[in-house]
Amino acid sequence: MSDRNYELYVEKKRSRAEGEANVLGVMKDMNFPAEQIAEVQARLAAMAAKQP
């Protein structure tokens, strides 16, 4: 993997993590039940595990 490709990979991972944190933060701000937040968090983790 070239340095540039690695940089793009790292940036994509960081952006994805920030997006997930934003989604969970909005859900907390909107007073979603803890169970729903945990379910979304688990689904996001499963999706992240599937992606390279």
ZASEPA-341649 format. One record per residue (C-alpha): y, z, x; chain. Coordinates in Angstrom, 2 decimals, always signed. Example, Ala and Ser with C-alpha at 12.3 -4.5 7.8 and 13.67 -1.06 7.14 Angstrom:
residues 2
+---------+---------+---------+--------+
!      c2 !      c3 !      c1 ! chaine !
+---------+---------+---------+--------+
!   -4.50 !   +7.80 !  +12.30 !      A !
!   -1.06 !   +7.14 !  +13.67 !      A !
+---------+---------+---------+--------+
end
This chain:
residues 52
+---------+---------+---------+--------+
!      c2 !      c3 !      c1 ! chaine !
+---------+---------+---------+--------+
!   +0.00 !   +0.00 !   +0.00 !      A !
!   +3.36 !   -0.95 !   +1.41 !      A !
!   +6.15 !   +1.59 !   +1.77 !      A !
!   +8.12 !   -0.11 !   -1.01 !      A !
!   +5.17 !   -0.09 !   -3.39 !      A !
!   +4.60 !   +3.59 !   -2.63 !      A !
!   +8.27 !   +4.34 !   -3.34 !      A !
!   +8.01 !   +2.55 !   -6.69 !      A !
!   +4.83 !   +4.47 !   -7.50 !      A !
!   +6.46 !   +7.82 !   -6.74 !      A !
!   +9.56 !   +6.94 !   -8.75 !      A !
!   +7.44 !   +5.90 !  -11.73 !      A !
!   +5.50 !   +9.18 !  -11.62 !      A !
!   +8.73 !  +11.20 !  -11.37 !      A !
!  +10.33 !   +9.33 !  -14.27 !      A !
!   +7.25 !   +9.82 !  -16.42 !      A !
!   +7.24 !  +13.57 !  -15.70 !      A !
!  +10.93 !  +13.85 !  -16.58 !      A !
!  +10.36 !  +11.96 !  -19.83 !      A !
!   +7.50 !  +14.23 !  -20.79 !      A !
!   +9.60 !  +17.31 !  -20.04 !      A !
!  +12.39 !  +15.90 !  -22.23 !      A !
!  +10.00 !  +15.30 !  -25.14 !      A !
!   +8.60 !  +18.82 !  -24.92 !      A !
!  +12.10 !  +20.28 !  -24.62 !      A !
!  +13.27 !  +18.46 !  -27.74 !      A !
!  +10.22 !  +19.66 !  -29.62 !      A !
!  +10.97 !  +23.26 !  -28.60 !      A !
!  +14.64 !  +22.86 !  -29.55 !      A !
!  +13.58 !  +21.57 !  -32.97 !      A !
!  +11.35 !  +24.64 !  -33.43 !      A !
!   +8.05 !  +22.76 !  -33.59 !      A !
!   +5.08 !  +25.12 !  -33.83 !      A !
!   +3.55 !  +26.08 !  -30.48 !      A !
!   +0.26 !  +24.46 !  -31.53 !      A !
!   +1.90 !  +21.07 !  -32.01 !      A !
!   +3.72 !  +21.33 !  -28.69 !      A !
!   +0.44 !  +22.21 !  -26.96 !      A !
!   -1.28 !  +19.25 !  -28.64 !      A !
!   +1.41 !  +16.83 !  -27.47 !      A !
!   +1.28 !  +18.32 !  -23.99 !      A !
!   -2.50 !  +17.82 !  -23.88 !      A !
!   -2.19 !  +14.22 !  -25.10 !      A !
!   +0.45 !  +13.46 !  -22.47 !      A !
!   -1.78 !  +14.94 !  -19.78 !      A !
!   -4.73 !  +12.83 !  -20.98 !      A !
!   -2.61 !   +9.68 !  -20.93 !      A !
!   -1.36 !  +10.48 !  -17.44 !      A !
!   -4.91 !  +10.99 !  -16.20 !      A !
!   -5.89 !   +7.50 !  -17.42 !      A !
!   -3.03 !   +5.74 !  -15.63 !      A !
!   -3.23 !   +4.83 !  -11.95 !      A !
+---------+---------+---------+--------+
end
